[in-house]
């Protein structure tokens, strides 16, 4: 096998692997999001109420902003 063909096959295999890896990981990620949706403002309010605190809108927004940044 000539060197050019070997290099071409290696590059093709790398590109194919990257594309397939991307598609598979995206599918798994979407499945996980459906199974475990991200936390909502309502869930934060409920959590704070269960801890004995009356949540203000400002507190809820700060928690949501903090979670989106991380």
Phi and psi restraints in degrees (range 20) as a CNS / XPLOR table:
assign (resid 1 and name C) (resid 2 and name N)
       (resid 2 and name CA) (resid 2 and name C) 1.0 -63.5 20.0 2
assign (resid 2 and name N) (resid 2 and name CA)
       (resid 2 and name C) (resid 3 and name N) 1.0 154.9 20.0 2
assign (resid 2 and name C) (resid 3 and name N)
       (resid 3 and name CA) (resid 3 and name C) 1.0 -62.3 20.0 2
assign (resid 3 and name N) (resid 3 and name CA)
       (resid 3 and name C) (resid 4 and name N) 1.0 -39.4 20.0 2
assign (resid 3 and name C) (resid 4 and name N)
       (resid 4 and name CA) (resid 4 and name C) 1.0 -59.9 20.0 2
assign (resid 4 and name N) (resid 4 and name CA)
       (resid 4 and name C) (resid 5 and name N) 1.0 -41.3 20.0 2
assign (resid 4 and name C) (resid 5 and name N)
       (resid 5 and name CA) (resid 5 and name C) 1.0 -67.5 20.0 2
assign (resid 5 and name N) (resid 5 and name CA)
       (resid 5 and name C) (resid 6 and name N) 1.0 -39.0 20.0 2
assign (resid 5 and name C) (resid 6 and name N)
       (resid 6 and name CA) (resid 6 and name C) 1.0 -64.5 20.0 2
assign (resid 6 and name N) (resid 6 and name CA)
       (resid 6 and name C) (resid 7 and name N) 1.0 -42.9 20.0 2
assign (resid 6 and name C) (resid 7 and name N)
       (resid 7 and name CA) (resid 7 and name C) 1.0 -65.4 20.0 2
assign (resid 7 and name N) (resid 7 and name CA)
       (resid 7 and name C) (resid 8 and name N) 1.0 -42.5 20.0 2
assign (resid 7 and name C) (resid 8 and name N)
       (resid 8 and name CA) (resid 8 and name C) 1.0 -61.2 20.0 2
assign (resid 8 and name N) (resid 8 and name CA)
       (resid 8 and name C) (resid 9 and name N) 1.0 -43.2 20.0 2
assign (resid 8 and name C) (resid 9 and name N)
       (resid 9 and name CA) (resid 9 and name C) 1.0 -64.6 20.0 2
assign (resid 9 and name N) (resid 9 and name CA)
       (resid 9 and name C) (resid 10 and name N) 1.0 -39.5 20.0 2
assign (resid 9 and name C) (resid 10 and name N)
       (resid 10 and name CA) (resid 10 and name C) 1.0 -64.0 20.0 2
assign (resid 10 and name N) (resid 10 and name CA)
       (resid 10 and name C) (resid 11 and name N) 1.0 -44.6 20.0 2
assign (resid 10 and name C) (resid 11 and name N)
       (resid 11 and name CA) (resid 11 and name C) 1.0 -64.1 20.0 2
assign (resid 11 and name N) (resid 11 and name CA)
       (resid 11 and name C) (resid 12 and name N) 1.0 -43.3 20.0 2
assign (resid 11 and name C) (resid 12 and name N)
       (resid 12 and name CA) (resid 12 and name C) 1.0 -61.1 20.0 2
assign (resid 12 and name N) (resid 12 and name CA)
       (resid 12 and name C) (resid 13 and name N) 1.0 -43.5 20.0 2
assign (resid 12 and name C) (resid 13 and name N)
       (resid 13 and name CA) (resid 13 and name C) 1.0 -64.5 20.0 2
assign (resid 13 and name N) (resid 13 and name CA)
       (resid 13 and name C) (resid 14 and name N) 1.0 -39.5 20.0 2
assign (resid 13 and name C) (resid 14 and name N)
       (resid 14 and name CA) (resid 14 and name C) 1.0 -65.0 20.0 2
assign (resid 14 and name N) (resid 14 and name CA)
       (resid 14 and name C) (resid 15 and name N) 1.0 -44.3 20.0 2
assign (resid 14 and name C) (resid 15 and name N)
       (resid 15 and name CA) (resid 15 and name C) 1.0 -65.1 20.0 2
assign (resid 15 and name N) (resid 15 and name CA)
       (resid 15 and name C) (resid 16 and name N) 1.0 -44.4 20.0 2
assign (resid 15 and name C) (resid 16 and name N)
       (resid 16 and name CA) (resid 16 and name C) 1.0 -62.1 20.0 2
assign (resid 16 and name N) (resid 16 and name CA)
       (resid 16 and name C) (resid 17 and name N) 1.0 -42.8 20.0 2
assign (resid 16 and name C) (resid 17 and name N)
       (resid 17 and name CA) (resid 17 and name C) 1.0 -63.2 20.0 2
assign (resid 17 and name N) (resid 17 and name CA)
       (resid 17 and name C) (resid 18 and name N) 1.0 -40.1 20.0 2
assign (resid 17 and name C) (resid 18 and name N)
       (resid 18 and name CA) (resid 18 and name C) 1.0 -66.0 20.0 2
assign (resid 18 and name N) (resid 18 and name CA)
       (resid 18 and name C) (resid 19 and name N) 1.0 -43.1 20.0 2
assign (resid 18 and name C) (resid 19 and name N)
       (resid 19 and name CA) (resid 19 and name C) 1.0 -65.9 20.0 2
assign (resid 19 and name N) (resid 19 and name CA)
       (resid 19 and name C) (resid 20 and name N) 1.0 -46.9 20.0 2
assign (resid 19 and name C) (resid 20 and name N)
       (resid 20 and name CA) (resid 20 and name C) 1.0 -64.2 20.0 2
assign (resid 20 and name N) (resid 20 and name CA)
       (resid 20 and name C) (resid 21 and name N) 1.0 -40.2 20.0 2
assign (resid 20 and name C) (resid 21 and name N)
       (resid 21 and name CA) (resid 21 and name C) 1.0 -61.5 20.0 2
assign (resid 21 and name N) (resid 21 and name CA)
       (resid 21 and name C) (resid 22 and name N) 1.0 -41.8 20.0 2
assign (resid 21 and name C) (resid 22 and name N)
       (resid 22 and name CA) (resid 22 and name C) 1.0 -62.8 20.0 2
assign (resid 22 and name N) (resid 22 and name CA)
       (resid 22 and name C) (resid 23 and name N) 1.0 -47.9 20.0 2
assign (resid 22 and name C) (resid 23 and name N)
       (resid 23 and name CA) (resid 23 and name C) 1.0 -64.1 20.0 2
assign (resid 23 and name N) (resid 23 and name CA)
       (resid 23 and name C) (resid 24 and name N) 1.0 -42.5 20.0 2
assign (resid 23 and name C) (resid 24 and name N)
       (resid 24 and name CA) (resid 24 and name C) 1.0 -66.7 20.0 2
assign (resid 24 and name N) (resid 24 and name CA)
       (resid 24 and name C) (resid 25 and name N) 1.0 -44.3 20.0 2
assign (resid 24 and name C) (resid 25 and name N)
       (resid 25 and name CA) (resid 25 and name C) 1.0 -66.2 20.0 2
assign (resid 25 and name N) (resid 25 and name CA)
       (resid 25 and name C) (resid 26 and name N) 1.0 -35.9 20.0 2
assign (resid 25 and name C) (resid 26 and name N)
       (resid 26 and name CA) (resid 26 and name C) 1.0 -64.4 20.0 2
assign (resid 26 and name N) (resid 26 and name CA)
       (resid 26 and name C) (resid 27 and name N) 1.0 -42.0 20.0 2
assign (resid 26 and name C) (resid 27 and name N)
       (resid 27 and name CA) (resid 27 and name C) 1.0 -63.8 20.0 2
assign (resid 27 and name N) (resid 27 and name CA)
       (resid 27 and name C) (resid 28 and name N) 1.0 -43.5 20.0 2
assign (resid 27 and name C) (resid 28 and name N)
       (resid 28 and name CA) (resid 28 and name C) 1.0 -64.5 20.0 2
assign (resid 28 and name N) (resid 28 and name CA)
       (resid 28 and name C) (resid 29 and name N) 1.0 -41.4 20.0 2
assign (resid 28 and name C) (resid 29 and name N)
       (resid 29 and name CA) (resid 29 and name C) 1.0 -62.9 20.0 2
assign (resid 29 and name N) (resid 29 and name CA)
       (resid 29 and name C) (resid 30 and name N) 1.0 -44.4 20.0 2
assign (resid 29 and name C) (resid 30 and name N)
       (resid 30 and name CA) (resid 30 and name C) 1.0 -63.2 20.0 2
assign (resid 30 and name N) (resid 30 and name CA)
       (resid 30 and name C) (resid 31 and name N) 1.0 -39.1 20.0 2
assign (resid 30 and name C) (resid 31 and name N)
       (resid 31 and name CA) (resid 31 and name C) 1.0 -63.8 20.0 2
assign (resid 31 and name N) (resid 31 and name CA)
       (resid 31 and name C) (resid 32 and name N) 1.0 -41.3 20.0 2
assign (resid 31 and name C) (resid 32 and name N)
       (resid 32 and name CA) (resid 32 and name C) 1.0 -65.1 20.0 2
assign (resid 32 and name N) (resid 32 and name CA)
       (resid 32 and name C) (resid 33 and name N) 1.0 -39.9 20.0 2
assign (resid 32 and name C) (resid 33 and name N)
       (resid 33 and name CA) (resid 33 and name C) 1.0 -64.0 20.0 2
assign (resid 33 and name N) (resid 33 and name CA)
       (resid 33 and name C) (resid 34 and name N) 1.0 -37.6 20.0 2
assign (resid 33 and name C) (resid 34 and name N)
       (resid 34 and name CA) (resid 34 and name C) 1.0 -67.6 20.0 2
assign (resid 34 and name N) (resid 34 and name CA)
       (resid 34 and name C) (resid 35 and name N) 1.0 -41.1 20.0 2
assign (resid 34 and name C) (resid 35 and name N)
       (resid 35 and name CA) (resid 35 and name C) 1.0 -71.3 20.0 2
assign (resid 35 and name N) (resid 35 and name CA)
       (resid 35 and name C) (resid 36 and name N) 1.0 -41.0 20.0 2
assign (resid 35 and name C) (resid 36 and name N)
       (resid 36 and name CA) (resid 36 and name C) 1.0 -128.3 20.0 2
assign (resid 36 and name N) (resid 36 and name CA)
       (resid 36 and name C) (resid 37 and name N) 1.0 83.4 20.0 2
assign (resid 36 and name C) (resid 37 and name N)
       (resid 37 and name CA) (resid 37 and name C) 1.0 -65.3 20.0 2
assign (resid 37 and name N) (resid 37 and name CA)
       (resid 37 and name C) (resid 38 and name N) 1.0 153.7 20.0 2
assign (resid 37 and name C) (resid 38 and name N)
       (resid 38 and name CA) (resid 38 and name C) 1.0 -62.9 20.0 2
assign (resid 38 and name N) (resid 38 and name CA)
       (resid 38 and name C) (resid 39 and name N) 1.0 159.4 20.0 2
assign (resid 38 and name C) (resid 39 and name N)
       (resid 39 and name CA) (resid 39 and name C) 1.0 -67.7 20.0 2
assign (resid 39 and name N) (resid 39 and name CA)
       (resid 39 and name C) (resid 40 and name N) 1.0 144.3 20.0 2
assign (resid 39 and name C) (resid 40 and name N)
       (resid 40 and name CA) (resid 40 and name C) 1.0 -108.9 20.0 2
assign (resid 40 and name N) (resid 40 and name CA)
       (resid 40 and name C) (resid 41 and name N) 1.0 168.3 20.0 2
assign (resid 40 and name C) (resid 41 and name N)
       (resid 41 and name CA) (resid 41 and name C) 1.0 -62.2 20.0 2
assign (resid 41 and name N) (resid 41 and name CA)
       (resid 41 and name C) (resid 42 and name N) 1.0 -36.1 20.0 2
assign (resid 41 and name C) (resid 42 and name N)
       (resid 42 and name CA) (resid 42 and name C) 1.0 -62.5 20.0 2
assign (resid 42 and name N) (resid 42 and name CA)
       (resid 42 and name C) (resid 43 and name N) 1.0 -40.4 20.0 2
assign (resid 42 and name C) (resid 43 and name N)
       (resid 43 and name CA) (resid 43 and name C) 1.0 -65.7 20.0 2
assign (resid 43 and name N) (resid 43 and name CA)
       (resid 43 and name C) (resid 44 and name N) 1.0 -37.4 20.0 2
assign (resid 43 and name C) (resid 44 and name N)
       (resid 44 and name CA) (resid 44 and name C) 1.0 -65.8 20.0 2
assign (resid 44 and name N) (resid 44 and name CA)
       (resid 44 and name C) (resid 45 and name N) 1.0 -43.8 20.0 2
assign (resid 44 and name C) (resid 45 and name N)
       (resid 45 and name CA) (resid 45 and name C) 1.0 -60.3 20.0 2
assign (resid 45 and name N) (resid 45 and name CA)
       (resid 45 and name C) (resid 46 and name N) 1.0 -43.8 20.0 2
assign (resid 45 and name C) (resid 46 and name N)
       (resid 46 and name CA) (resid 46 and name C) 1.0 -62.7 20.0 2
assign (resid 46 and name N) (resid 46 and name CA)
       (resid 46 and name C) (resid 47 and name N) 1.0 -42.5 20.0 2
assign (resid 46 and name C) (resid 47 and name N)
       (resid 47 and name CA) (resid 47 and name C) 1.0 -62.9 20.0 2
assign (resid 47 and name N) (resid 47 and name CA)
       (resid 47 and name C) (resid 48 and name N) 1.0 -45.2 20.0 2
assign (resid 47 and name C) (resid 48 and name N)
       (resid 48 and name CA) (resid 48 and name C) 1.0 -65.9 20.0 2
assign (resid 48 and name N) (resid 48 and name CA)
       (resid 48 and name C) (resid 49 and name N) 1.0 -38.1 20.0 2
assign (resid 48 and name C) (resid 49 and name N)
       (resid 49 and name CA) (resid 49 and name C) 1.0 -64.6 20.0 2
assign (resid 49 and name N) (resid 49 and name CA)
       (resid 49 and name C) (resid 50 and name N) 1.0 -40.0 20.0 2
assign (resid 49 and name C) (resid 50 and name N)
       (resid 50 and name CA) (resid 50 and name C) 1.0 -65.9 20.0 2
assign (resid 50 and name N) (resid 50 and name CA)
       (resid 50 and name C) (resid 51 and name N) 1.0 -27.8 20.0 2
assign (resid 50 and name C) (resid 51 and name N)
       (resid 51 and name CA) (resid 51 and name C) 1.0 -82.0 20.0 2
assign (resid 51 and name N) (resid 51 and name CA)
       (resid 51 and name C) (resid 52 and name N) 1.0 -0.4 20.0 2
assign (resid 51 and name C) (resid 52 and name N)
       (resid 52 and name CA) (resid 52 and name C) 1.0 88.7 20.0 2
assign (resid 52 and name N) (resid 52 and name CA)
       (resid 52 and name C) (resid 53 and name N) 1.0 16.7 20.0 2
assign (resid 52 and name C) (resid 53 and name N)
       (resid 53 and name CA) (resid 53 and name C) 1.0 -112.6 20.0 2
assign (resid 53 and name N) (resid 53 and name CA)
       (resid 53 and name C) (resid 54 and name N) 1.0 142.4 20.0 2
assign (resid 53 and name C) (resid 54 and name N)
       (resid 54 and name CA) (resid 54 and name C) 1.0 -89.3 20.0 2
assign (resid 54 and name N) (resid 54 and name CA)
       (resid 54 and name C) (resid 55 and name N) 1.0 108.5 20.0 2
assign (resid 54 and name C) (resid 55 and name N)
       (resid 55 and name CA) (resid 55 and name C) 1.0 -73.6 20.0 2
assign (resid 55 and name N) (resid 55 and name CA)
       (resid 55 and name C) (resid 56 and name N) 1.0 130.3 20.0 2
assign (resid 55 and name C) (resid 56 and name N)
       (resid 56 and name CA) (resid 56 and name C) 1.0 -90.2 20.0 2
assign (resid 56 and name N) (resid 56 and name CA)
       (resid 56 and name C) (resid 57 and name N) 1.0 162.3 20.0 2
assign (resid 56 and name C) (resid 57 and name N)
       (resid 57 and name CA) (resid 57 and name C) 1.0 -60.5 20.0 2
assign (resid 57 and name N) (resid 57 and name CA)
       (resid 57 and name C) (resid 58 and name N) 1.0 -37.0 20.0 2
assign (resid 57 and name C) (resid 58 and name N)
       (resid 58 and name CA) (resid 58 and name C) 1.0 -63.0 20.0 2
assign (resid 58 and name N) (resid 58 and name CA)
       (resid 58 and name C) (resid 59 and name N) 1.0 -43.5 20.0 2
assign (resid 58 and name C) (resid 59 and name N)
       (resid 59 and name CA) (resid 59 and name C) 1.0 -63.2 20.0 2
assign (resid 59 and name N) (resid 59 and name CA)
       (resid 59 and name C) (resid 60 and name N) 1.0 -43.1 20.0 2
assign (resid 59 and name C) (resid 60 and name N)
       (resid 60 and name CA) (resid 60 and name C) 1.0 -63.1 20.0 2
assign (resid 60 and name N) (resid 60 and name CA)
       (resid 60 and name C) (resid 61 and name N) 1.0 -44.8 20.0 2
assign (resid 60 and name C) (resid 61 and name N)
       (resid 61 and name CA) (resid 61 and name C) 1.0 -63.1 20.0 2
assign (resid 61 and name N) (resid 61 and name CA)
       (resid 61 and name C) (resid 62 and name N) 1.0 -39.6 20.0 2
assign (resid 61 and name C) (resid 62 and name N)
       (resid 62 and name CA) (resid 62 and name C) 1.0 -63.7 20.0 2
assign (resid 62 and name N) (resid 62 and name CA)
       (resid 62 and name C) (resid 63 and name N) 1.0 -42.0 20.0 2
assign (resid 62 and name C) (resid 63 and name N)
       (resid 63 and name CA) (resid 63 and name C) 1.0 -65.3 20.0 2
assign (resid 63 and name N) (resid 63 and name CA)
       (resid 63 and name C) (resid 64 and name N) 1.0 -43.7 20.0 2
assign (resid 63 and name C) (resid 64 and name N)
       (resid 64 and name CA) (resid 64 and name C) 1.0 -62.2 20.0 2
assign (resid 64 and name N) (resid 64 and name CA)
       (resid 64 and name C) (resid 65 and name N) 1.0 -43.1 20.0 2
assign (resid 64 and name C) (resid 65 and name N)
       (resid 65 and name CA) (resid 65 and name C) 1.0 -63.1 20.0 2
assign (resid 65 and name N) (resid 65 and name CA)
       (resid 65 and name C) (resid 66 and name N) 1.0 -42.2 20.0 2
assign (resid 65 and name C) (resid 66 and name N)
       (resid 66 and name CA) (resid 66 and name C) 1.0 -63.3 20.0 2
assign (resid 66 and name N) (resid 66 and name CA)
       (resid 66 and name C) (resid 67 and name N) 1.0 -37.1 20.0 2
assign (resid 66 and name C) (resid 67 and name N)
       (resid 67 and name CA) (resid 67 and name C) 1.0 -72.6 20.0 2
assign (resid 67 and name N) (resid 67 and name CA)
       (resid 67 and name C) (resid 68 and name N) 1.0 -33.0 20.0 2
assign (resid 67 and name C) (resid 68 and name N)
       (resid 68 and name CA) (resid 68 and name C) 1.0 -72.0 20.0 2
assign (resid 68 and name N) (resid 68 and name CA)
       (resid 68 and name C) (resid 69 and name N) 1.0 -29.3 20.0 2
assign (resid 68 and name C) (resid 69 and name N)
       (resid 69 and name CA) (resid 69 and name C) 1.0 -75.4 20.0 2
assign (resid 69 and name N) (resid 69 and name CA)
       (resid 69 and name C) (resid 70 and name N) 1.0 -29.1 20.0 2
